[in-house]
Amino acid sequence: SGHDEMCLALLRTVYTAKDSQLVLSMEQAIPLRSNWLNFNRLRVRAGRTLHVGPVRLVVSGNGGTIVGDLPPYEAFPIGGTNSVRGYGEGGVGAGRSYVSCTGELQVPLVAPLEGCAFFDYGSDLDSGASVLGDPAGARGKPGSGFGFGGGVRLDSPVGPLRLEYAWNDKRVGRFHFGIGSG
């Protein structure tokens, strides 16, 4: 019929300590009709901040997998401003499963401005071909990659505004602009 219909249920639990956070989530597509999608998406996100004087080292990791029906638009996109900087959105790949991690050094400059240096990595765990039509493979996306760079952040009323420049493992650079901590 040219479109999919689904009903989703979401369960999320968050553990937050002084300088760390763990988030576990599960989405279940509920097939109320026989032709509706039926899948389960599991995700985990963990982060930790270490303070050394005024400097912060922030490390974080994400991962997830999808079990069941997987239309291509539900695959995990890897790459971009909130994932692997140095690549465009989804530029690393799209997979049924993924992992990504970030290490970032944040240094106060002149309030409300801070600088950062970072390294990101992401992978579809060789699951890109299991997405219907292998959209990432058909577009020549690598499936795994890293990026590194630096930038500045401005603390604003809408949250941190980020302007960053990153190079990917193909030695291609690009600017990234984001709102929030990523």
Stockholm file with secondary structure:
# STOCKHOLM 1.0

chainA/1-182         SGHDEMCLALLRTVYTAKDSQLVLSMEQAIPLRSNWLNFNRLRVRAGRTLHVGPVRLVVSGNGGTIVGDLPPYEAFPIGGTNSVRGYGEGGVGAGRSYVSCTGELQVPLVAPLEGCAFFDYGSDLDSGASVLGDPAGARGKPGSGFGFGGGVRLDSPVGPLRLEYAWNDKRVGRFHFGIGSG
#=GR chainA/1-182 SS CCCCCCEEEEEEEEEECSSEEEEEEEEEEECSSTTSCCEEEEEEEEEEEEEETTEEEEEEEEEEEEEECCCGGGSEEECSTTSSTTSCTTCSEEESEEEEEEEEEEEECSTTEEEEEEEEEEECTTCGGGSTTCHHHHTTCCSEEEEEEEEEEEEETTEEEEEEEEEETTSCEEEEEEESCC
#=GC SS_cons         CCCCCCEEEEEEEEEECSSEEEEEEEEEEECSSTTSCCEEEEEEEEEEEEEETTEEEEEEEEEEEEEECCCGGGSEEECSTTSSTTSCTTCSEEESEEEEEEEEEEEECSTTEEEEEEEEEEECTTCGGGSTTCHHHHTTCCSEEEEEEEEEEEEETTEEEEEEEEEETTSCEEEEEEESCC
//
